[in-house]
Amino acid sequence: MTGGEIRLVELVKSFDGVPAVTGINLDIPAGQFYSLLGASGCGKTTTLRMIAGFEKPDSGRIELDGRDVAGDPPNRRPVNTVFQTYALFPFMTVWDNVAFGLRYQKAAKDETKRRVGEALDLVQMGKFAKRRPTQLSGGQQQRVALARALVLRPRVLLLDEPLGALDAKLRKQLQLELRAVQREVGITFVYVTHDQEEALTMSDQIAVLAEGRVEQVGAPQEIYSAPATTFVASFLGAANIFDADVLELSESSAVCSAMDTRLGAAVDGSTRTGPAAIVIRPERITLQDADSPVSNGHNAISGMVSEVVYLGSSTQVHVDVGAPSALIVEVPNTSGPGSVTHQPGAAVTCVCTHDAVRVLHRSAAQPITDAVAENALASSSPAAG
C-alpha cells in the first residue's frame, strides 16, 4: 500500500458557537503510527471525524496525499475508521462482517475469499470465522473490527479509542498487537487516545492537543523527556512543576532560581530570561542524607520528608522544599518494600542532573494540578471513554 500522507491546515470547527478545534496544523507522514493525545474535550475526536468526513470543518484544509478532501463525503475518501464500540453486525458471522465492505464494492468472489482470509489471519482470527460477534470476547471483537477496516485496503486507518472499553491487562496486550499489525501492513494509522502510556507505547509521533490547539508534536521520547509547555509536562506522565526565574542563559542550558535554590537546567532555543516554569520528572531525582556530599554537575535541593507512599514497584517520597507543593521523588523498589529508608521528618537532599530540569513555556491550557496523583490513579483504573 502506498500513500497516506495527511496535512491539516488551519482546521477550525465549532458546535453551536462553542469552539472545538481552533486552528490545528499537522503534518502526518505516510506509513506512521501517529497519535492524537489529549483529555476529554480537547478536540482530538473532532479532528479525527473531520479527517474521516463525518464532520465538515468550518474552515481549513484536509489534504490527503496532496489533494484537499475537506469537501468529499466519507465514502469517497481512501480512509477507514475503527470505533470504540466496534459496530459489528450481530446477525452476521465474523467472516461476513469482514467481507461486508468488499461485497458492497462488488468485488469478485475469489478476491473476496482471499482478502478476507488474509485479513483474519493478520489479526489471528481465522479460526473464529464462523462465530458471531456475541460469541466473542471484547478483545476478539476489536480484532474483527480491525480486520473489517483493513480488508478494504485504505491508505489511512483512523482509530478512535478502540481499546477504551477493555480491561487494563488486555489493553496492554492489544497495544502491542496493533503496533505489530501497523508495521506489517505499512499504512498510516491515526490513533486517538487520552491514555498517555498507550500513546507512548504505540506511536511513532504524538500530537498533544489541549483546548482545540496543538501544544506539541514529537516522538514519544522527546515529548516525555523534553516537554515544551506546562500542559504537556503535566499531562504526559508524572511531573514536578514549579515556578522559576531564568537568571542566566546559554545555547542549551540555563541557571534558574526555584524552590529557593539555584539550579542548572536544560532549555530550547526559544527560552528567555525572566519568569518561567521548570519540570523535573520524579524518577530523575535521587535522595541522599542531608549531610552527604553531592557530586559535581548535579543540582541539590534541600528539604524534609513529609510523606512516603508505597506503590508496589516503586515508592513515592514527598519532600517539603518550602514551595506551595511538595517535590515528589519516585524510588524503584529494587530492594523490596524497604527500598526507601528515609521516614517522614527526615532531612534529605534531592539530587538530579542539570538535564533532568527542563525550562517550560507557560501554556494557556490549564495544566493538571497534581500530575503525580493523576497518573498513579490512571495507571490503576480502566480507561475512561
C-alpha positions in Angstrom: 0.0 0.0 0.0 1.3 3.4 -0.9 0.3 7.0 0.1 -1.5 8.0 3.2 0.2 11.4 3.9 -2.1 13.8 5.8 -1.8 17.5 6.1 -4.2 19.6 8.2 -4.0 23.3 7.6 -5.7 25.9 9.9 -8.5 23.5 10.7 -11.4 25.1 12.6 -14.7 23.6 13.9 -17.3 24.9 16.3 -20.6 23.3 17.6 -23.4 25.8 18.4 -20.9 28.6 18.6 -18.6 26.7 21.0 -15.1 26.2 19.5 -14.0 22.5 19.4 -10.9 22.9 17.1 -9.3 26.3 16.8 -6.7 26.3 14.0 -4.9 22.9 14.0 -1.9 22.5 11.7 -0.4 19.0 11.5 1.7 17.1 9.0 1.3 13.3 9.4 3.8 11.3 7.3 2.7 8.3 5.3 3.2 5.0 7.0 3.4 6.3 10.6 1.6 5.3 13.7 0.5 8.8 14.7 -1.4 9.5 17.9 -3.6 12.5 18.8 -3.3 12.6 22.6 -5.4 14.8 25.0 -8.0 15.0 27.7 -11.8 14.8 27.0 -13.0 17.8 25.1 -9.6 18.8 23.7 -10.7 18.4 20.0 -8.9 15.1 19.2 -12.0 13.1 18.2 -13.5 16.1 16.3 -10.2 16.3 14.3 -10.4 12.6 13.6 -14.0 12.8 12.5 -13.1 15.7 10.1 -10.4 13.6 8.5 -12.9 10.7 8.1 -15.5 13.1 6.6 -18.1 12.6 9.4 -17.8 16.3 10.3 -17.2 19.2 7.9 -14.7 21.8 9.0 -15.8 25.4 9.3 -12.6 26.4 7.6 -9.2 25.0 6.7 -7.8 22.2 4.6 -7.6 18.4 4.9 -5.0 17.2 2.4 -4.6 13.5 1.7 -1.6 12.9 -0.5 -1.7 16.5 -1.6 -5.4 16.7 -2.5 -7.9 18.6 -0.4 -10.6 16.2 0.6 -12.4 18.6 3.1 -15.5 18.7 0.8 -15.6 15.0 -0.1 -18.1 12.6 1.6 -16.7 9.8 3.8 -17.3 7.1 1.1 -15.1 9.0 -1.3 -12.1 9.2 0.9 -9.5 6.4 1.0 -9.7 6.1 4.8 -11.5 3.7 7.2 -12.4 4.1 10.8 -12.3 1.7 13.8 -14.5 2.9 16.7 -14.5 2.1 20.4 -17.9 0.3 20.0 -16.6 -1.8 17.0 -20.1 -1.6 15.4 -20.1 -5.2 14.2 -23.3 -6.7 12.7 -24.6 -9.1 15.4 -26.6 -11.3 13.0 -23.6 -11.9 10.7 -20.6 -14.3 11.2 -17.1 -12.9 11.7 -16.4 -13.8 8.0 -19.5 -12.0 6.7 -18.7 -8.9 8.9 -15.2 -8.7 7.4 -16.5 -9.4 3.8 -19.3 -6.8 4.0 -17.4 -3.9 2.5 -16.0 -6.0 -0.3 -19.4 -7.3 -1.2 -20.7 -3.7 -1.2 -17.9 -2.8 -3.6 -18.9 -5.9 -5.7 -15.5 -7.5 -5.5 -15.1 -10.9 -7.2 -15.9 -13.9 -5.0 -12.3 -15.3 -5.3 -10.8 -12.0 -4.4 -13.2 -11.5 -1.5 -12.3 -15.0 -0.2 -8.6 -14.4 -0.5 -8.7 -10.9 1.1 -11.0 -11.8 4.0 -8.8 -14.8 4.8 -5.7 -12.6 4.7 -7.3 -10.0 7.0 -8.5 -12.6 9.5 -5.1 -14.3 9.6 -3.4 -10.9 10.1 -5.4 -10.3 13.3 -5.2 -14.0 14.3 -9.0 -14.6 14.0 -9.1 -17.1 11.1 -10.3 -20.0 13.3 -13.2 -17.8 14.6 -14.6 -17.1 11.1 -17.9 -18.9 11.6 -18.7 -17.4 15.0 -21.0 -14.4 15.6 -19.8 -11.3 17.5 -21.9 -12.2 20.6 -19.8 -15.4 20.9 -16.5 -13.4 21.1 -14.7 -11.5 23.8 -14.2 -7.8 23.7 -10.6 -8.2 22.5 -11.7 -10.6 19.8 -14.4 -8.2 18.6 -11.8 -5.5 18.4 -9.6 -7.7 16.2 -12.6 -8.4 13.9 -13.3 -4.6 13.6 -9.7 -4.1 12.7 -9.8 -6.8 10.0 -13.0 -5.4 8.6 -11.3 -2.0 8.2 -8.1 -3.3 6.8 -9.7 -5.6 4.2 -10.7 -2.6 2.2 -7.0 -1.5 1.9 -7.4 2.1 3.0 -4.5 4.5 2.7 -5.3 5.7 6.2 -6.8 3.9 9.1 -8.4 6.1 11.8 -8.8 4.6 15.3 -11.0 6.4 17.9 -10.0 5.0 21.3 -10.6 1.4 20.1 -9.2 -0.2 23.3 -11.0 2.1 25.7 -13.7 -0.5 26.6 -11.2 -3.2 27.5 -9.7 -4.0 30.9 -6.1 -2.8 31.6 -4.3 -6.1 31.0 -6.0 -6.8 27.7 -5.4 -3.2 26.6 -1.6 -3.6 27.1 -1.6 -6.8 25.1 -3.6 -5.3 22.2 -1.5 -2.2 22.2 1.5 -4.4 21.1 -0.7 -6.3 18.6 -2.0 -3.2 17.0 1.5 -1.8 16.6 2.7 -5.0 15.1 -0.2 -5.0 12.6 0.6 -1.4 11.6 4.2 -2.3 10.9 3.1 -5.3 8.8 0.6 -3.5 6.6 2.6 -0.3 6.5 -0.3 2.1 6.2 -0.9 5.3 8.1 -2.6 4.8 11.5 -4.1 7.9 13.2 -4.9 6.9 16.7 -7.0 9.0 19.2 -6.4 8.4 22.9 -6.5 10.1 26.3 -4.2 7.4 27.7 -0.6 8.7 27.9 1.0 5.2 28.4 -0.9 4.0 25.3 0.4 6.8 23.2 4.0 6.4 24.4 3.9 2.6 23.8 2.5 2.6 20.3 3.4 5.8 18.5 6.0 7.0 16.0 4.8 10.5 16.7 2.4 12.1 19.2 0.5 15.4 18.8 -0.6 16.6 22.3 -3.9 18.6 22.0 -5.4 21.0 24.5 -8.5 23.2 24.2 -8.6 22.7 20.4 -5.0 23.5 19.8 -1.8 21.6 19.3 0.5 22.0 22.3 3.5 19.9 21.0 4.4 17.4 18.3 7.2 14.9 18.6 8.5 11.4 19.1 7.4 9.7 22.4 10.9 10.1 23.9 11.0 13.8 23.0 7.5 14.6 24.3 8.2 12.9 27.6 11.8 13.9 28.3 11.6 17.4 26.8 8.1 18.8 27.1 7.6 22.2 25.6 4.9 23.6 27.9 3.5 23.3 31.4 0.4 21.5 30.0 2.4 18.8 28.1 4.6 18.2 31.1 1.7 17.8 33.5 -0.5 15.7 31.1 2.2 13.3 29.9 3.5 11.3 32.8 4.1 12.3 36.4 5.7 15.7 36.8 7.0 18.2 39.4 6.3 21.7 38.1 7.5 24.8 39.9 7.6 28.5 39.2 11.1 29.7 38.4 13.2 32.6 37.2 15.7 32.1 34.4 18.8 34.0 35.6 21.5 33.1 33.1 21.1 31.6 29.6 23.4 29.9 27.1 22.6 28.0 23.9 21.2 24.8 25.6 21.4 25.4 29.3 20.4 27.9 31.9 20.7 28.8 35.6 17.4 29.2 37.3 16.1 30.2 40.7 13.4 27.8 42.0 12.4 26.4 45.4 14.8 28.9 46.9 17.7 27.2 45.1 19.9 27.9 42.1 19.5 25.1 39.6 21.2 24.2 36.3 18.6 23.4 33.7 18.2 22.4 30.0 16.5 24.8 27.6 15.5 25.1 23.9 16.2 28.0 21.6 13.1 29.9 22.4 13.8 30.3 26.2 14.3 33.8 27.5 15.5 35.2 30.9 12.8 36.1 33.4 9.8 34.3 34.9 9.2 30.8 33.7 8.4 27.3 35.0 10.5 24.2 35.4 9.7 20.5 35.4 11.6 17.6 37.0 10.3 14.0 36.5 10.1 12.1 39.8 12.2 9.2 38.5 15.1 11.6 37.6 15.6 12.5 41.3 17.6 10.6 43.9 17.5 11.0 47.7 20.5 11.5 50.0 21.1 12.2 53.6 21.2 15.9 54.3 24.9 15.7 55.3 26.1 13.5 52.3 28.3 15.3 49.6 26.7 16.0 46.2 28.7 15.1 43.1 29.8 18.0 40.8 27.5 18.9 38.0 24.4 17.9 40.0 21.6 20.0 41.5 21.0 19.8 45.2 17.6 20.7 46.7 17.3 20.6 50.5 14.0 19.5 52.2 12.2 17.4 54.7 10.3 14.2 54.0 6.6 14.8 54.6 5.1 11.5 53.3 6.1 8.1 52.0 3.7 6.3 49.7 4.3 2.6 48.8 3.1 1.8 45.2 4.3 -1.7 44.7 7.0 -1.5 42.0 8.1 2.0 43.4 7.7 4.2 46.4 6.8 7.9 46.2 8.6 10.2 48.7 7.0 13.6 49.2 9.6 16.2 50.2 8.7 19.6 51.6 11.1 22.1 49.9 9.4 25.3 51.1 7.3 25.6 47.9 3.4 25.5 47.7 3.6 21.9 46.7 5.9 19.0 47.6 8.7 17.7 45.4 7.9 14.1 44.5 10.7 11.6 44.3 10.0 8.1 42.8 12.3 5.4 44.1 12.2 2.0 42.4 11.7 -0.8 44.9 14.7 -2.8 43.8 15.3 -4.0 47.4 11.6 -4.7 48.1 9.3 -2.7 50.4 12.3 -1.4 52.4 14.0 0.3 49.5 13.2 3.7 51.0 14.9 4.3 54.3 14.0 7.9 54.9 10.9 8.4 57.0 8.7 11.4 57.5 10.6 14.2 59.3 14.0 13.2 57.9 16.1 16.0 56.5 17.2 15.0 52.9 18.9 16.3 49.8 17.1 15.8 46.5 19.7 15.3 43.8 19.3 15.4 40.0 21.4 16.2 36.9 21.1 19.5 35.2 19.5 18.0 32.1 16.8 16.5 34.4 15.5 20.0 34.9 13.6 21.4 31.9 12.6 25.1 31.5 9.0 25.3 30.2 6.8 27.8 28.5 3.6 28.6 30.4 0.6 27.2 28.5 -2.7 28.9 28.0 -4.3 25.5 28.6 -5.0 24.6 32.2 -2.4 22.0 33.4 -3.2 19.1 35.7 -2.8 20.4 39.3 -1.5 17.1 40.7 0.1 15.2 37.9 1.7 12.6 40.1 -1.6 11.7 41.8 -3.5 11.8 38.5 -1.0 9.4 36.8 -1.0 7.0 39.8 -4.8 6.9 39.6 -4.8 6.4 35.8 -2.4 3.5 35.9 -4.7 1.6 38.3 -8.1 2.3 36.6 -9.7 1.2 33.3 -9.5 3.9 30.6 -12.3 6.4 30.5 -14.4 6.8 27.4 
